[in-house]
Amino acid sequence: PTPTPTPTPAPGDAKILVIKVLDIDGDLSTESDQTVVPDWTFDVGVTGGTPSATSITTADQGADVPFADVSVSVDDGSAHVTLTENQQEGFEIIDAFCFDDSDFGTLTDLSLDFDVAAGSNATCVFFNTGGAVQEATGTPSVTPPPTDTMTPARSSGDGTRLLLLVVAGVIATLLIVTPAPASRRRR
């Protein structure tokens, strides 16, 4: 008898949202000085799949948080993704990670490397400081308030991640979930 061939997983898409956060004091444990910004560009590289775009830019897209999104057509169940920040002059990247139920990804210089599975969703956040962000963010329409006029908020390392999870959920719902058409039975 001939052995039954192992079925190859059907190709599918993974959805990735990218958010850019400027941190005025460079301390991620304080959240009151963080500003989510548009107009930040990232290069997208994929091994084991095909991205819908090789360059994406964060932008206001009718949501409260500016973001960029890219789909990855996964070849064999999973693909390796590299997001590389096109750093603006005078800014310094201080952290980056992706999350779904937990954090993942490896930041090396300006690149965040991670794997995605077909049918998965991930939100990736890049944090920068510098560029005289105390005076202006370096992006066209976003200027955070001076730090001396801000009221301090209770500091929590999980607060930013929880907020970003909620925002990612709302954005994912807007982008991915569409109601199925109702069908009628004919007699």
C-alpha positions as CSV (number, residue, x, y, z in Angstrom):
1,P,0.0,0.0,0.0
2,T,1.0,3.6,-0.7
3,P,1.4,5.8,2.4
4,T,-1.1,8.7,2.7
5,P,0.7,11.9,1.9
6,T,0.9,14.5,4.8
7,P,-1.4,17.4,3.8
8,T,0.4,20.7,3.4
9,P,-1.2,23.5,5.5
10,A,-3.3,25.8,3.4
11,P,-1.7,29.2,2.9
12,G,-3.3,32.0,4.7
13,D,-2.8,35.6,5.8
14,A,-1.4,37.0,9.0
15,K,-2.3,40.6,9.9
16,I,0.2,42.9,11.5
17,L,-0.5,46.4,13.0
18,V,2.4,48.7,13.7
19,I,2.2,51.6,16.2
20,K,4.9,54.3,16.9
21,V,5.2,55.8,20.4
22,L,7.5,58.7,21.3
23,D,8.5,58.7,24.9
24,I,9.6,62.2,26.1
25,D,11.8,61.1,29.1
26,G,13.0,57.7,27.6
27,D,11.6,55.9,30.7
28,L,8.9,53.4,29.5
29,S,7.6,53.0,33.1
30,T,6.2,56.5,33.0
31,E,3.2,56.6,30.6
32,S,2.0,60.2,30.9
33,D,4.7,61.4,28.6
34,Q,4.1,59.0,25.8
35,T,2.6,60.1,22.4
36,V,1.4,57.8,19.6
37,V,2.4,59.4,16.3
38,P,1.8,59.2,12.6
39,D,4.2,59.6,9.7
40,W,6.8,57.0,10.7
41,T,7.9,54.6,8.0
42,F,8.9,50.9,8.3
43,D,10.4,48.5,5.8
44,V,8.8,45.0,5.8
45,G,10.8,41.9,5.0
46,V,9.3,38.4,5.0
47,T,10.8,34.9,4.6
48,G,8.3,32.1,4.0
49,G,5.6,34.4,2.7
50,T,4.7,37.6,0.8
51,P,3.9,41.0,2.4
52,S,1.1,43.1,1.0
53,A,3.6,46.0,1.1
54,T,7.4,46.3,1.5
55,S,7.1,49.8,3.1
56,I,4.4,51.0,5.5
57,T,3.8,54.4,7.2
58,T,1.8,55.0,10.4
59,A,-1.1,57.3,9.7
60,D,-4.4,58.5,11.1
61,Q,-6.9,56.0,9.7
62,G,-10.1,57.1,11.4
63,A,-9.0,55.5,14.6
64,D,-7.9,57.1,17.9
65,V,-4.4,55.8,17.4
66,P,-2.4,56.3,14.2
67,F,-1.1,53.0,12.9
68,A,0.1,51.1,9.8
69,D,-1.0,47.7,8.8
70,V,0.3,44.9,6.6
71,S,-0.9,41.5,5.6
72,V,1.5,38.6,5.1
73,S,0.5,35.8,2.8
74,V,2.0,32.8,4.6
75,D,3.4,30.0,2.5
76,D,3.6,27.0,4.8
77,G,1.9,27.7,8.1
78,S,4.3,30.3,9.4
79,A,6.6,33.1,8.1
80,H,9.5,35.1,9.5
81,V,8.9,38.9,9.5
82,T,11.4,41.7,9.9
83,L,10.1,45.2,10.5
84,T,12.9,47.8,10.2
85,E,12.2,51.4,11.4
86,N,13.3,54.2,9.1
87,Q,14.6,56.2,12.0
88,Q,14.2,60.0,11.8
89,E,17.3,62.1,12.5
90,G,18.0,62.7,16.1
91,F,15.7,60.0,17.4
92,E,16.8,56.8,19.2
93,I,14.8,53.6,19.4
94,I,14.5,52.4,23.0
95,D,12.3,49.3,22.7
96,A,10.0,47.4,20.3
97,F,7.9,44.3,20.7
98,C,4.9,42.6,19.3
99,F,2.0,41.1,21.3
100,D,-1.0,39.0,21.0
101,D,-1.6,37.1,24.3
102,S,2.0,37.7,25.3
103,D,5.0,39.8,24.1
104,F,7.3,38.4,21.4
105,G,9.9,39.5,18.9
106,T,13.6,40.3,19.1
107,L,14.9,43.9,18.6
108,T,18.3,44.2,17.0
109,D,19.4,47.8,16.2
110,L,16.4,49.2,14.2
111,S,14.8,45.8,13.3
112,L,12.2,43.7,15.0
113,D,12.2,40.0,14.1
114,F,9.3,37.6,14.8
115,D,7.3,34.8,13.4
116,V,3.7,34.8,12.4
117,A,1.3,31.9,11.7
118,A,-1.4,31.9,9.0
119,G,-4.6,33.3,10.4
120,S,-2.9,35.1,13.3
121,N,-3.0,38.8,14.3
122,A,-0.1,40.8,15.9
123,T,0.3,44.3,17.1
124,C,3.9,45.7,17.1
125,V,4.9,48.8,19.0
126,F,8.1,50.8,18.5
127,F,9.2,53.2,21.2
128,N,11.6,56.1,20.5
129,T,13.0,59.1,22.4
130,G,15.3,61.9,21.4
131,G,15.0,64.4,18.6
132,A,14.2,67.1,21.1
133,V,10.9,65.5,21.8
134,Q,10.5,67.8,24.8
135,E,10.0,70.6,22.2
136,A,8.4,68.8,19.2
137,T,8.0,65.3,18.1
138,G,9.7,65.7,14.8
139,T,6.6,64.7,12.9
140,P,4.4,67.2,11.1
141,S,1.3,67.7,13.2
142,V,2.0,66.2,16.6
143,T,3.5,68.3,19.4
144,P,3.2,66.9,23.0
145,P,2.6,69.3,25.8
146,P,5.6,70.5,27.8
147,T,6.4,68.1,30.6
148,D,6.0,70.7,33.4
149,T,2.3,71.2,32.6
150,M,1.5,67.5,32.6
151,T,-0.1,66.0,35.7
152,P,1.6,62.8,36.8
153,A,-0.3,59.6,36.3
154,R,0.0,56.5,38.4
155,S,2.9,54.6,36.9
156,S,2.3,51.0,35.8
157,G,4.4,48.9,33.4
158,D,1.3,47.1,32.3
159,G,-0.9,50.2,31.6
160,T,0.6,51.0,28.2
161,R,0.4,47.4,27.1
162,L,-3.2,47.1,28.3
163,L,-4.1,50.3,26.5
164,L,-2.4,49.1,23.3
165,L,-4.1,45.7,23.6
166,V,-7.5,47.4,23.8
167,V,-6.6,49.7,20.8
168,A,-5.3,46.8,18.8
169,G,-8.5,44.9,19.5
170,V,-10.7,47.8,18.3
171,I,-8.5,48.2,15.2
172,A,-8.5,44.5,14.5
173,T,-12.2,44.4,14.8
174,L,-12.6,47.3,12.3
175,L,-10.1,45.7,9.8
176,I,-10.8,42.0,10.1
177,V,-14.3,41.3,11.4
178,T,-17.1,41.7,8.8
179,P,-20.6,40.4,9.3
180,A,-21.4,37.3,7.3
181,P,-24.3,37.9,4.9
182,A,-27.6,36.5,6.1
183,S,-29.0,33.7,4.0
184,R,-32.7,32.9,3.5
185,R,-34.2,29.5,3.1
186,R,-36.3,28.9,0.1
187,R,-39.2,26.5,0.3
